[in-house]
Structure formats: C-alpha cells, structure tokens
Amino acid sequence: MGLFQRAHDIVEAKANKALDQAENPADMLDLSYEKMLEQLTQVRRALVDVAASRKRLELQETQLQHSVDHLQDQAQAAVSQGRDDLAKEALTRKAAAQQQIDEMEPQHQQLTEQEEKLEQTLQALQQRVNHFRTQKETLKAQYTASKAVTSVNESVSGISKSISDSGAALERAQDKIATMQSRAQATDELLESGVLEDVGGGTDDIQKELDELGSKSNVDAELAALKAQVAPAGAVGPGNGAGAARQ
C-alpha cells in the first residue's frame, strides 16, 4: 500500500468517525422516512403512468371495435344492395381494424400486469412506510428520553462531585476547628498553671526585683526563726546575743 493511499484511508476513516459523532439519530430517522416517502411517490407516479397508458390503449381498442362493428354493418348493407365491391372494401377495412385490436391485446395484457404489480408494490411500500413511521416516532421518543436521562445523570454526577467536595471541605473545616479548640483549651490550662509565664520569660525587670525582694524577705524571716530556736536559754533577745558576740 502506497503512502498516498494510506493517507487517504486515514483521512477517510477520520471523516467517517467525525460524521458518526455528528449524526443525530432523530435526524437520521427523519431523513430515512423522507427517502421512503420519495420512493412511495415514485411508485405512485409510475402506477399513474401505467394506468394512463392502459386506459389510452383501451380507448383505442374500443374505437377500433366500433369501427369493426360499423364496417360489418356496412358490408352487410352493401351485399343486400348487390354492391359486392363495397362489401369487399368494408370487409377489408374491418380486417385491418381487427388486426390492430389483436396487436394491442398483448400490450394491454402487459400494462394490466404491470399495473397490478405496481399496486402490490405500492401497498407493501405503504405498509412499510406506516410501520416505519410508528417505529420512527417510538425511537425518537426513546432517544429523547435517553438523552434526557444521560443529561440528568451527568448533572447528578456533577452534583455528587460537588457534594463530595463540600463534604471534604466540611470535614477539613471541622478538623481545623477541633484543632483550634484543642489548642485554646491547652493554652488556657498552661496559662492557669503559669507554665506559659515561666517558659515565655515575659516578666519585666521590675517584676523580677519584686520577686527577688519577696524571696529575700522570706529567707531573712526563716533565718531569724532558726536563730531563735538555737539561741541559749538565758539570752534575752537577739540584741543580747549580738552584744556578747562582740565582747
């Protein structure tokens, strides 16, 4: 296979595929129905033509038969008057007319048969057209319904995806809110326990000095209490002890 032939086949295949995709079943059915109606019209016209030809032939046969009958009467009248010559001429013409009638008979029979066949063809084709018309409307209704169902299914699919996305977003929001709530509770607990203040180191210098002063006062008080416990029984007070130590 040559290169050009392969290219031609590829182009033709793609064109057929594009046509298949572009075809609408409803339009295809209507087009087929129109073609059947055209065939029906052609058969009807042919039937009319054949019937008209048969009718003309029958009229010619009728006229010739009248001539035959008339010539027969003329021949008898001529014989009765002793005019054999005229009788012979009348009989000769009668024979010619009868010969034409005999030659027309096969044509008449053929036209009659053709007319009968066309009538049968027309009747069968009419039944096919009627049946196809019923099927066509049914198929078009099925196609319309299928198209509507497909559209609905696609819409539902889109809605389902949207609902699924919304559900996922809702779950993420709920997880985020739960995380924030957990952090808030944990922060409250840490603030109540004072851990955040110690760890954060957010106390200023004045607060540090106040804290140190408080701690020093506590140490001095504890030292005084300890000295009072270990002082001699005769010591009056801290002042006496201090004087004796200096002596």
C-alpha positions, 0 to 999 in steps of 0.5 A, a space after each residue: 500500500 502506497 503512502 498516498 493511499 494510506 493517507 487517504 484511508 486515514 483521512 477517510 476513516 477520520 471523516 467517517 468517525 467525525 460524521 458518526 459523532 455528528 449524526 443525530 439519530 432523530 435526524 437520521 430517522 427523519 431523513 430515512 422516512 423522507 427517502 421512503 416517502 420519495 420512493 412511495 411517490 415514485 411508485 405512485 407516479 409510475 402506477 399513474 403512468 401505467 394506468 394512463 397508458 392502459 386506459 389510452 390503449 383501451 380507448 383505442 381498442 374500443 374505437 377500433 371495435 366500433 369501427 369493426 362493428 360499423 364496417 360489418 354493418 356496412 358490408 352487410 348493407 352493401 351485399 343486400 344492395 348487390 354492391 359486392 365491391 363495397 362489401 369487399 372494401 368494408 370487409 377489408 377495412 374491418 380486417 385491418 381494424 381487427 388486426 390492430 385490436 389483436 396487436 394491442 391485446 398483448 400490450 394491454 395484457 402487459 400494462 394490466 400486469 404491470 399495473 397490478 404489480 405496481 399496486 402490490 408494490 405500492 401497498 407493501 411500500 405503504 405498509 412499510 412506510 406506516 410501520 416505519 413511521 410508528 417505529 420512527 416516532 417510538 425511537 425518537 421518543 426513546 432517544 429523547 428520553 435517553 438523552 434526557 436521562 444521560 443529561 440528568 445523570 451527568 448533572 447528578 454526577 456533577 452534583 455528587 462531585 460537588 457534594 463530595 467536595 463540600 463534604 471534604 471541605 466540611 470535614 477539613 473545616 471541622 478538623 481545623 476547628 477541633 484543632 483550634 479548640 484543642 489548642 485554646 483549651 491547652 493554652 488556657 490550662 498552661 496559662 492557669 498553671 503559669 507554665 506559659 509565664 515561666 517558659 515565655 520569660 515575659 516578666 519585666 525587670 521590675 517584676 523580677 526585683 519584686 520577686 527577688 525582694 519577696 524571696 529575700 524577705 522570706 529567707 531573712 524571716 526563716 533565718 531569724 526563726 532558726 536563730 531563735 530556736 538555737 539561741 541559749 536559754 538565758 539570752 534575752 533577745 537577739 540584741 543580747 546575743 549580738 552584744 556578747 558576740 562582740 565582747 
